[in-house]
């Protein structure tokens, strides 16, 4: 039987700009985006500069695979999270995000919409699940 060793990587440290060589491997190997090396380098340059990207900030699914593929262990996923946070602070949460938050009854979302359209007996059953006694 083959022994599986844990990966010796720290995946959640801050982005290390000094370590990043702009090789492009991080986003090129991304299982979601799969950018060309050239696109990957351009996107990383924009992220580092704090500029809007064409694809990364829109398409990243937060899987952190880029951290694994980065040969310099620069933590590119953390840079994406940092840019998203900056955008959130500047623009607020987009309607798509609010739609999935549980702020009902103050703000309707997909759960409240479904609940409002269930038969009464089903609504009562679902509400009974909240009682953990």
Secondary structure, DSSP 8 states (H G I E B T S, - for coil): ----------TTS---TTT-----HHHHS-TTT---HHHHHHHHHHHHHT---SSHHHH--S--HHHHH-TT---HHHHHHHHHHHHHHHH---HHHHHTS--TTTS--HHHHHHHTS-HHHHHHHHHTT---
